Amino acid sequence: MSLEIGPYVVDVETGHVSKAGERVKWGIKAKQLFTLLLQNSPQTITKETILAEVWKGRVVTENSLYKTISKLRQELNPDGIEIESVFGEGYRIMATSAPIKQKKTGILVFKRFDVILAVGLLLVLSIVVYRWMSHNHLVSQMVALDKHLAVTKQAFISQIYRRNELGDLLSQRFELSPDDSWEKRFYLLYDEMNEQELFLCQQTRAYTEGPIFENNQAVLALLNNNPQMVSSLPLSQELISHLTLWLNKYERVFKDSKKMCLLYVGVEDGAKYPSDFDQQLKNWIENHQ
């Protein structure tokens, strides 16, 4: 049995994945995860189910899942295929640019009807339908943006608990300078951390590598690809600047430095997160749904 989505075809029996007739050069886990998501589409699969099915009971951290999801998104997004994070539920795969199939319903024959009037009515109807579809699309994009921000916020809050716990342990063994940022404290003390402290450091880092990175990337893509969203939300430009710097710092500094547990971009970088943006977005959704 084979499954298809966009240019991809999966042979379920052999586990082979091909794109436009050519075998993809993904890792085994990426292929297995892609197949599992496709078999259950459009249903959402929990993280627990994915870990059990793909990693077959091996003891791994959620960071392994986050990295595999991130790699798949890099491959699939250019082909109009999205792996969506559903807050509190898990992941699902969906095509965002699937062609619309149309059925022929017959031939409409005009008799004793003013052709010019008919064309005019069709033009007006087309404009109304276009505006309605554009509005609905914009609303759906705003709702998606709100969901991504909600996941990021929850991940950030959860990360703070781990950060503070690690900070408390380190303060019992070292004198922490109040002038140093959290990033700098953990970076300087990384080589002297004990097993418990390293465990907390890895947990703290997993939030950045997983949900925070994934959703920051998704938010920036939504804003950059939808000028109407930016014009509708005055604080969008500030958020774009903040996320652009954050993702640049992630790719050029954080990703290759295991000593970094955290990644912050704020006032000192001249691009703090616009705190009123979330409420501005919620107000827009309430007024336009």
Secondary structure, DSSP 8 states (H G I E B T S, - for coil): -EEEETTEEEETTTTEEEETTEE----HHHHHHHHHHHHHTTS-B-HHHHHHHHSTT----HHHHHHHHHHHHHHHGGGTEEEEEETTTEEEEEESS--------------S--HHHHHHHHHHHHHHHHHHHHHHHHHHHHHHHHHHHHHHHHHHHHHHHHHHHHHHHHHHHS---TTS-HHHHHHHHGGG--HHHHHHHHHHHHHIIIIIHHHHHHHHHHHHH-HHHHHH-TTHHHHHHHHHHHHHHIIIIITT-TT-------GGGT----TTHHHHHHHHHHHH-
